[in-house]
Amino acid sequence: MPTLFRFLVICAVIGGSIYGAMWALALFVSPQPREITIRIPSERINPPATANPATGNPPVTGALKQ
């Protein structure tokens, strides 16, 4: 039984150390805010229209009429 108790104590000490390190980082370290610019290609925002290869018809834009 002493080896099991020693193992559990060592695991508790390691877990407590990790928990304490995370707590200290969360308390004492603050991120510096800064502006971020992300460039998005125009093809992702407004993809080019393509014809329907099955029918050869031009792409449908706007509302569909039935």
Contacts in CASP RR format, 6 or more apart in sequence:
PFRMAT RR
TARGET T0000
AUTHOR 0000-0000-0000
METHOD contacts of the structure
MODEL  1
MPTLFRFLVICAVIGGSIYGAMWALALFVSPQPREITIRIPSERINPPAT
ANPATGNPPVTGALKQ
49 58 0 8 1.000
49 59 0 8 1.000
49 61 0 8 1.000
50 59 0 8 1.000
51 57 0 8 1.000
51 58 0 8 1.000
51 59 0 8 1.000
52 59 0 8 1.000
END
